[in-house]
């Protein structure tokens, strides 16, 4: 009985370590994307504004189309 408890505790700890590694990788990816977007917006503000407008327009069209169904 005690052996199974140790096995379960080991598996839980292994899962926590994997989750922590995965979350750290995700945070690094988000930080990298944020840095890229910040640089892009500073270098090309008009393109960034036009892109935001285009994404909003497409999203509005999709939502409008879905609400008609």
N, C-alpha and C positions, 0 to 999 in steps of 0.2 A: 504494500500500500504506500509506503514511504517513497519507494522508487518512482512510482507513477507521479507523485507530487513533485519530485525533483525534475522529472522529465517535462511536466507541464510548466513549471517555473522556468526551465531552460528555454522552452519554446516561446513563452511569453517574452522573455528577455531578448531572444533572437528577433522576434517580431518588432519589438520596440526599437532595436538597433536598426533594422531595415527601414522602419518608418522614419526614424530620425535622419538616416542617410538620404532617403527619398525626399524628405521635406527640405533638407539643406540644398540638394540639387535643384529643387523647384525654386527656392528662394534665390539662388545664384542666377537661374535662368530669368526670373522676373527682374532682378536687379540689372542684368545685362540688357534686357529688352527696354527697360525704363531709361537706361543711359542712352541707348540708341535712339529712342523716340525723342528724348530731350534734345540731343544733338541735332537730330533732323529738324525739329521744330525751330530751333534757333537758326539753323542754316537756311531753311526753306519755309518760311512762315506762310507764304501764299499757297504753296502746294499743300501744306498741312491743313490749312483752313478749307481749301477746296476738297481735299480728301475727306475731311470730317463732314462737310456738307453732303458729299456724294454718299457716304456711308449712311448718314441720317436719312437721306432721300430714299435710298434703296430699302432701308429698314421700314420706313413709313409705308412705302408701296407694298411691301410684303405683308405687313400687319393689316393694311387696308384690304388687301386681297383676301387674307385669311378671315377677316371679320365679316366679309360678305357671304361666306359659305354658310 
